Amino acid sequence: MIDIKLLNTNVKDKIKFSEKIVYNNEYLKNSNILSITPIEVKGEVTKNALNQLHLVFSANGLMNLPCSITLEPVKYPINLNFDEIIDEKDENNLKKDSNTLELKEYLWENIVVEIPLRIVSENAYDKEYKGNGWKLITDEDKKHNENKSFEVLKQLLDKE
């Protein structure tokens, strides 16, 4: 939460802020995020000639997402930059009243949008995947198990 009282009363031209935003398990429940570190937010708020707030800030943190193959946690960085104009008819999710500006919901929406559709851990391909009557076939397995009955036809084509 950013206190913009001094900016509204024209005591200051610019307010710099630095805070950490913590998201609890309620936020994580409906997302694909396993865990998230506190998000470090740094930036500044100024007022322009039209009496609108100009908000420039960056958000950095780390979240754990499940690997698309093994479901093991994979660390994924959060590095977001924002440049927003806020007026009285603000349509985005920046909560503003007369003295404060709340970034938590707005930032959460942008974090969720940044989640990749597919993420794979570094060691996902090092494991052998097999079960009762099945196994994952790699490209090398395909080369070794080519159908030998077509080898004669392939030789005829190579001669031409």
Contacts in CASP RR format, 6 or more apart in sequence:
PFRMAT RR
TARGET T0000
AUTHOR 0000-0000-0000
METHOD contacts of the structure
MODEL  1
MIDIKLLNTNVKDKIKFSEKIVYNNEYLKNSNILSITPIEVKGEVTKNAL
NQLHLVFSANGLMNLPCSITLEPVKYPINLNFDEIIDEKDENNLKKDSNT
LELKEYLWENIVVEIPLRIVSENAYDKEYKGNGWKLITDEDKKHNENKSF
EVLKQLLDKE
1 19 0 8 1.000
1 100 0 8 1.000
1 101 0 8 1.000
1 102 0 8 1.000
1 103 0 8 1.000
1 104 0 8 1.000
2 15 0 8 1.000
2 17 0 8 1.000
2 19 0 8 1.000
2 45 0 8 1.000
2 100 0 8 1.000
2 101 0 8 1.000
2 102 0 8 1.000
2 103 0 8 1.000
3 15 0 8 1.000
3 99 0 8 1.000
3 100 0 8 1.000
4 15 0 8 1.000
4 45 0 8 1.000
4 53 0 8 1.000
4 96 0 8 1.000
4 99 0 8 1.000
4 100 0 8 1.000
4 101 0 8 1.000
5 99 0 8 1.000
6 12 0 8 1.000
6 15 0 8 1.000
7 13 0 8 1.000
7 14 0 8 1.000
7 15 0 8 1.000
7 45 0 8 1.000
7 46 0 8 1.000
7 47 0 8 1.000
7 53 0 8 1.000
8 47 0 8 1.000
8 98 0 8 1.000
8 99 0 8 1.000
10 47 0 8 1.000
13 46 0 8 1.000
13 47 0 8 1.000
14 44 0 8 1.000
14 45 0 8 1.000
14 46 0 8 1.000
15 44 0 8 1.000
15 45 0 8 1.000
15 46 0 8 1.000
16 43 0 8 1.000
16 44 0 8 1.000
17 41 0 8 1.000
17 42 0 8 1.000
17 43 0 8 1.000
17 44 0 8 1.000
17 45 0 8 1.000
17 57 0 8 1.000
18 40 0 8 1.000
18 41 0 8 1.000
18 42 0 8 1.000
18 43 0 8 1.000
19 40 0 8 1.000
19 41 0 8 1.000
20 38 0 8 1.000
20 39 0 8 1.000
20 40 0 8 1.000
20 41 0 8 1.000
21 38 0 8 1.000
21 39 0 8 1.000
21 41 0 8 1.000
21 59 0 8 1.000
21 103 0 8 1.000
21 104 0 8 1.000
21 107 0 8 1.000
22 38 0 8 1.000
22 39 0 8 1.000
23 36 0 8 1.000
23 39 0 8 1.000
23 104 0 8 1.000
23 108 0 8 1.000
27 36 0 8 1.000
27 108 0 8 1.000
28 34 0 8 1.000
28 35 0 8 1.000
28 36 0 8 1.000
31 112 0 8 1.000
31 115 0 8 1.000
32 65 0 8 1.000
32 66 0 8 1.000
32 115 0 8 1.000
33 63 0 8 1.000
33 64 0 8 1.000
33 65 0 8 1.000
33 115 0 8 1.000
34 63 0 8 1.000
34 64 0 8 1.000
34 65 0 8 1.000
34 66 0 8 1.000
34 73 0 8 1.000
35 63 0 8 1.000
35 64 0 8 1.000
35 73 0 8 1.000
36 61 0 8 1.000
36 62 0 8 1.000
36 63 0 8 1.000
36 64 0 8 1.000
36 78 0 8 1.000
36 111 0 8 1.000
37 61 0 8 1.000
37 62 0 8 1.000
37 63 0 8 1.000
38 61 0 8 1.000
39 59 0 8 1.000
39 60 0 8 1.000
39 61 0 8 1.000
39 78 0 8 1.000
39 107 0 8 1.000
39 111 0 8 1.000
40 59 0 8 1.000
40 60 0 8 1.000
40 61 0 8 1.000
41 57 0 8 1.000
41 58 0 8 1.000
41 59 0 8 1.000
41 103 0 8 1.000
41 107 0 8 1.000
42 57 0 8 1.000
42 58 0 8 1.000
43 55 0 8 1.000
43 56 0 8 1.000
43 57 0 8 1.000
43 58 0 8 1.000
44 55 0 8 1.000
44 56 0 8 1.000
44 57 0 8 1.000
45 53 0 8 1.000
45 54 0 8 1.000
45 55 0 8 1.000
45 56 0 8 1.000
45 101 0 8 1.000
46 53 0 8 1.000
46 54 0 8 1.000
47 53 0 8 1.000
47 54 0 8 1.000
48 54 0 8 1.000
48 85 0 8 1.000
50 87 0 8 1.000
51 87 0 8 1.000
52 85 0 8 1.000
52 86 0 8 1.000
52 87 0 8 1.000
53 85 0 8 1.000
53 86 0 8 1.000
53 87 0 8 1.000
53 96 0 8 1.000
53 101 0 8 1.000
54 83 0 8 1.000
54 84 0 8 1.000
54 85 0 8 1.000
54 86 0 8 1.000
55 82 0 8 1.000
55 83 0 8 1.000
55 84 0 8 1.000
55 85 0 8 1.000
55 86 0 8 1.000
55 94 0 8 1.000
55 101 0 8 1.000
56 82 0 8 1.000
56 83 0 8 1.000
56 84 0 8 1.000
57 81 0 8 1.000
57 82 0 8 1.000
57 103 0 8 1.000
58 79 0 8 1.000
58 80 0 8 1.000
58 81 0 8 1.000
58 82 0 8 1.000
59 78 0 8 1.000
59 79 0 8 1.000
59 80 0 8 1.000
59 81 0 8 1.000
59 82 0 8 1.000
59 107 0 8 1.000
59 110 0 8 1.000
59 111 0 8 1.000
60 77 0 8 1.000
60 78 0 8 1.000
60 79 0 8 1.000
60 80 0 8 1.000
61 77 0 8 1.000
61 78 0 8 1.000
61 79 0 8 1.000
62 75 0 8 1.000
62 76 0 8 1.000
62 77 0 8 1.000
62 78 0 8 1.000
63 75 0 8 1.000
63 76 0 8 1.000
63 78 0 8 1.000
63 111 0 8 1.000
63 115 0 8 1.000
64 73 0 8 1.000
64 74 0 8 1.000
64 75 0 8 1.000
64 76 0 8 1.000
65 73 0 8 1.000
65 74 0 8 1.000
65 76 0 8 1.000
65 115 0 8 1.000
65 116 0 8 1.000
65 119 0 8 1.000
66 72 0 8 1.000
66 73 0 8 1.000
66 74 0 8 1.000
66 119 0 8 1.000
67 73 0 8 1.000
67 74 0 8 1.000
67 119 0 8 1.000
67 120 0 8 1.000
67 121 0 8 1.000
67 124 0 8 1.000
68 118 0 8 1.000
68 119 0 8 1.000
68 120 0 8 1.000
69 120 0 8 1.000
69 121 0 8 1.000
69 124 0 8 1.000
69 125 0 8 1.000
70 121 0 8 1.000
70 124 0 8 1.000
70 127 0 8 1.000
72 121 0 8 1.000
72 124 0 8 1.000
74 119 0 8 1.000
74 120 0 8 1.000
74 121 0 8 1.000
76 115 0 8 1.000
76 116 0 8 1.000
76 119 0 8 1.000
78 111 0 8 1.000
78 114 0 8 1.000
80 107 0 8 1.000
80 110 0 8 1.000
80 111 0 8 1.000
80 114 0 8 1.000
82 110 0 8 1.000
84 92 0 8 1.000
84 94 0 8 1.000
86 94 0 8 1.000
86 96 0 8 1.000
86 101 0 8 1.000
90 96 0 8 1.000
92 106 0 8 1.000
93 105 0 8 1.000
93 106 0 8 1.000
93 109 0 8 1.000
94 101 0 8 1.000
94 102 0 8 1.000
94 103 0 8 1.000
94 106 0 8 1.000
95 101 0 8 1.000
95 102 0 8 1.000
95 104 0 8 1.000
95 105 0 8 1.000
95 106 0 8 1.000
96 102 0 8 1.000
128 135 0 8 1.000
128 136 0 8 1.000
129 135 0 8 1.000
129 136 0 8 1.000
130 136 0 8 1.000
137 145 0 8 1.000
END
